[in-house]
Amino acid sequence: MLWNNLKLIWKVLQRRKLYSFISLFGITFTLTILMVFTTAYDFVINPHYPELKQDRMLYINSIWLHDDNENGGSYMGPPGYALLDKYVRRMESPECISINVFMNTQVQQYINNKKVNLRIKHVDANFWKILNFEFYAGNAFRQQDIDQAALVAVISQATANKYFEEGTDPIGRNIEVDKTSYRVVGVVKEVPLTRLNSSADIWVPLTCTKRNLNDPKLEGNFACMILAKDKGDFERINMELQNQLKKVVFPESSYQKVIHVHAEPLLEQFVRASPLGGSNKQGMTHFYSLLTIVVLLFMSFPAISLVNLNMNRIMERISEIGVRKSFGANKVRLIRQFLMENILITLMGGVLAMLVTTMIIKGIQYSQLIPGFELFINYRILFWGLLYCLAFGVISGAVPAIKMARMSIVNALNKRES
């Protein structure tokens, strides 16, 4: 049956080659954009280097402070070190907790008479336990280095190439960044900019930051990564977190006496801090609803054009429809056949879109527009690609198929529209 449908589709496509080209081009173009977007979305949200344990990771990148009646001043932004160190770090249910400076320190450095922009991230020792960095040389700094505020650094391979000549072992050598000399103890694979919680050019001990770690303020510029023993522990970790928040002592100078902190997966944390936020469930519902509407609207515009092309293609087969109806074919069978044909044509466009998407991805990686940006097609992308094809095929084929099925036998045999 499928083979017969494929042969029939091939014959139909050969009748009007211009219509066929326009149809496949529209399908391929639309699906390619959706596939590239989905691939980038998957790379940012799902587990990828070095956040390979992301399915067990929770983040605290923002908090909400307000006064008792919620009508006065409020603060929503990154938490302070005091809050994370005194209350969050002391939780017992997580496997590991890491505190780091949320926003990287941006510096301009002259290396070999060239001005280079570098990003410095201040992290603790647990940072290296939670994340799966690929070390090309050396190792991460230890808790002892954190306690002593040792001037040591882990650098990316790209940074090593900028500072040292090719073939030079950077381990044990010094680099000067932001008027401070650090001894290199490790070299790691480049981390893409899209990994906001782990990306940097240089990683140094948290205690080397110029920020005051003794500041009692609850707001600041720090972030926290929590590694659960199992993803089923998320609720238990948040329950313990809320119990810890009951112990929070507000600074005397603070007029804000109510605090809200949530440990959530990366996407949920981002949505909560966005205008779509609110409660976790409400914010995610709004996010997925908006995303679905955008995708459907994007597919609907080219689908409308394809509806007209499909109508023309079907009208060329009026006599075939009349003959099939005269031999007892009902509306449901005809609708099913023409929808199947349209879906198979859409799948052909989907295959082409996958090839074009692969070429675009390779082009982005080859151009190095985003250092460390390694996109690739995985089973999740294939699943969404198939879903896009089915949705696009139904949207663009339903109206012509229904109109064709309602055509009377007499009009069909006389090659006139009803």
N, C-alpha and C positions, 0 to 999 in steps of 0.2 A: 504493500500500500504506500509506504513512504517513498519507495523507489519510483513508483508511478507518479506520485505527486512531484517529486524532484524533476522527473523528465518533463512533466506538464509545465512546471514553472520555467524550465529552461526554454521550452518552446514559446511560452508567453513572453519571456524577456527578449527573445529574438525578433518578435513581431515589430515592436517599436523600439529600436535601439536607443533613440534619444530619450524617450520616456524612461526606459530602463536605467540609462546612465544617470539621469536627474534623480530618480528614486534612490538608487544605490548611493549616489553622492550625498544626498540629504541625510539618509540614514547613517552613513559612515561618519559624516561630519558631526552630526549631533551626538552619536554614541562615543566618538573619539573625545570630545570635550568632556562628556560625563565620565568617561573612563580615566582620563588624565586627572580630573578633579578627585575622583574616588581613590585613585592611587596615592595622590598627595595626602588626602585625608587619612587614609589607612596608615601611611608612613608616620604621620604626626601623632595619631591617637593610639594605635595599637603597638604591641611590644616590638621594638626595634633597638638596634645597638645605640647606646649601651644599656638602655632600660629594658632588658630582656625579661625581667621579672615583673613587668608592669601589671600583669593580671593579679599580682599579690601586693601591689603598691598602692598606698594612699598618700595624698599630698595635702599640706596645709600651706597655701600660698597667700591667703587673705583672711582677715577677721573683720568683725563688725562691732564697733563700740558705740554706745549711745547712752543718754541719761535715762533716768527712771521713767519718764513719761514719753520718751521717744520723739518729743517735739522740739528738743533743743539740738545742739550741735552733735554731730556723729562723725565717725571715722570708718571708712572701709578701705582696706589696703593691706599690705604685708604686715605680719606680726613682728614684734620686737624680740630681741634675744632673750630677755628676762622671762617672758611668757613661755617660750619654747623650752628653755633650759630648766626652769624651776618646776614646771607643771607637765609639759608634754613629754620631755625626755625621761621622766620618772615613771611612766606607764610600764606595766609588767607584761601585758598581753601580747604586744608586738614582738617579732623576732629581732628586729633591729630598728633604730631610730637615728636619723642623720639630720643635722642642722647646718645650713649653709647660707651665705649671703644671697638674697633673691636676685637682685640686679647686679650683673657683672660690672666691675670697675673698667671703664673704657679709658685707655691711655694711647697716646701717640708716641711712638718710639722711632728714633733714627737708627737703622741697621744698615751698615755699609753705605752710608750717605743716602739712604732711601727712607722716606717717612712711611711707617707701617702702623696701622691701627691694630691694637691688641686688646683682647678681653681677658681680664683676670677674674677667676672665681675663687672665693675663699670657702673652703670646705673642711669638715672634720674627718676623723679616721673612718667612721662608719660609712661615709660616702662611698668609699672604695669597696666596702663589703656588700652594699646593696646593689650597686651598679656593676655591670660586667664589661669593664674596659679591656681592650685588647692591647697589651703592652708589647711594644717592639723592642724595648730595652729597659733595664732597671725594674723598679717596683714603686708602689705607692708609698707615701710617707706614713709613719706610724703614729700611734697615740702619744708616744714619747715626744715626737716632734711637735705635736699639738700642744702638749703641756709646757714645753720649753719655748714655744713660739719660734721654732727653728726656721731660719730663712732657707727653706728647701722648696723645690717646685717640681711638679710633673708638667710636661709640655707636650703639645701635639706634634706629630711628625712634620706638619707644615711649618710650625714655629721653629722646630729644630733645623729645617732646611734654610730658614731665613737667617738664623743666627750663626750657623756653623757650615763649614765647607763640606761638600759631599764626601762621604767616606769617613768623616770625623765622628768619633764616639762622643756624644754629648754628656754621658753619665759622669758626674763628678765635676764637670765644668760649670763656670758661673755665667749667668746672664743678668744683665742690668735692666730692670723694668721699673718705671715710675720712680726713678732715683733710688732704687733699692736693688742690691745684688743678691740673687738667689742661686743656690747650688742645685743643679739638675739631678734628680734621683730617678726619674722615669720618663719614658717617651711612649705616648699612646697613639692609637689610630685616631684620625680626625673625627670629631663629633659635629654633625650638622647643626646649623643655627636653629632649626626647627625644634630641637630638643632643648627647650628653654631652661629646664631644671638641671641639665648636666653639661650643656655646651659651653666651651671656653677655648681659649688658646693656651692659657697657663692656669694651673690649679695650684694654690698655695694654702698653707694651714689657716684655719679660721681665726686663730689667735693672732695672725699677722695683719688683720684688718685694722684700718685706721678708725673704725667705728668703736664707740665705747661699749664694751661688752658688759660693763657694770651699770649701764643706764637702766633704771627701774621701769621705764616706760613700757607699756604693753604693745604700743605700735612701733614700727621700725621698718627695716628693709631686710628681713630674714625669711627663710622658708624652711619647711620641714618635709622630709620624705620618711614614710613609715612602711616597713616591710612586714607584712603579716605572715604568720606561720602557714596559714591557709586562707584562700580567698573567702572561705566561709566564716572567718573571724572578723570580717569588717564591722559587723554590727556590735560585736563584743568590744572591739577596740573603741568605737565611738561611744559606747556606754561608759567605758572607763574614762574616756576623754571628758565627757560631760561631768562625771564625778570629780575629776581633777579641777575642772573649771570652777566648781563650787568653792574651792580653796583659794581662788585668786584674790590677792590683796591689791586693791587699786592704790596707786600712788596718791599721796595727799593732795598733790597739785592737780589731779585729774578730776574734771567735772563729769566724766563718763563713768557710770557705775554698773552698766550692763554689758556683758560680752557674749558674743556668739562665735564659736569656732567649730568647724566641721572638717574631719579628715575624710577625703573623698578621692575616688579615682580621678585621673587627669582631666577627662572631659567634663565630669560633673563639677570639678573645682573651677574650670574655666567658665562654664555656663552660670554658676552661682555668682561669679564676679561680674557677669555681663548684665546688660539691661533686661535680659530674659530671666534673670535670677529670681529669687524668692526661696521657697522651699525646694529641696532637692528634686522631689517628684514633679512638682509644678514646673520648675525650670526646665527639666529634661523633656517634659511633655511639650512645652512651648518650642524648644529647640528642634525636636524631631518633626513637629507639625510644620514649622517654618521651612525646614530642610525639604520635607516632602512636597510642600506647595511650590517651592522654587524649582525643584526637579521636574514636577509635572507641568508647570508653566513653560519651562525651557523646552520640554518635549512637545508641548501642545502646538507651538507656533510652526515648526516644520511639519508636524503631523497634519495640520490643516491643509498645507500645500500638497502633501502626499495623498490626502483624501481625494482631491480633485484629479490627481494623476490616476489613482486607483479606480475612480469612477469612469474615466476614459478607457482604462484597460478592460474594465468589466463590460462596458457598453459594446466593446468590440466582440464580446462573447455572448451576445444576446441570443443568437440562434442556438448555441450550445445549451444555454439555460432553458430555452423553450423545449428542446428535445428531451433534456433530463427530466423536466417537470412532466412532460407528456408520458414518460415511462414510470412516473410515480415518485420521483424525488421530492421530499417535503422541504419546508422552509428551514427546519433545523439542520438537516443534512447539508443543504446548500450553504447556509451561513457557516457551518463548521468547516466545510471544504475551503471556502474562500478565505476564511480567517486563518486556517492552517497554511494556505498558500502564502498569505501576506506575512505570517510569522516566520515562515521558512525564508522568504526574501529578506526579512529583517535580520534573521540569523546570518545570512550571507553578508549583509552589511556589518553585522557585529564582528564577524571574523576579520573583515577588512579593517574595522575600527581597532581591533586588538593589535593587528600588525602595525597600523599607523601609530597607535599609542606606544607600542614598544620602541618604534623609531624615535618618537618624541622624547621618551624617557632616556634613551641612549644619548640623544643629542644634548639634553639638559646635563647629564652626568659628564659627557665629554667636554662641554663648554666650561664646566666648573664655575657656573654662575653662583651656585650655592655650594661652598666647599663641604665635602663629606655627605652630600645629598645623594643617597643611594636608593633610588626607586626600583621596584621590580614587581612583576606580576605574580601574585600568589593565589591560593584557592579562594580567599575572600573576594579578591578583585574579579575572578572568574565567575563567582556566584552572583555578584552585583551586575556584572556585564550581561549574564543570562537573564537576570530579572529585568534589566533595562530593555533588552531585546523583546521580551515577552510583552512588557507594558507598551512599548512603542508600536509593536505589531498590532496589538489589540486596539490601541487608540486610533491608529491611522487606517485600520481595516474594518472596524465594526460598522461604521455608517454605510460605506459602499456595499458591504455584504448584506446588511439588513435591507437596504433599498433594492438590491438585486433580487433577494429572496421573495420580496413582496410583488414582484412583477408578474402580471398575469400571463398564462400560457399563450393566448392569442397574440397579445402585444409582443411577446418575446419572439414568437415564430415569425411575426410580421416585421421584426426588427424595429420596433418603435418603443419609446419609453412610456410607461404607464403614467 
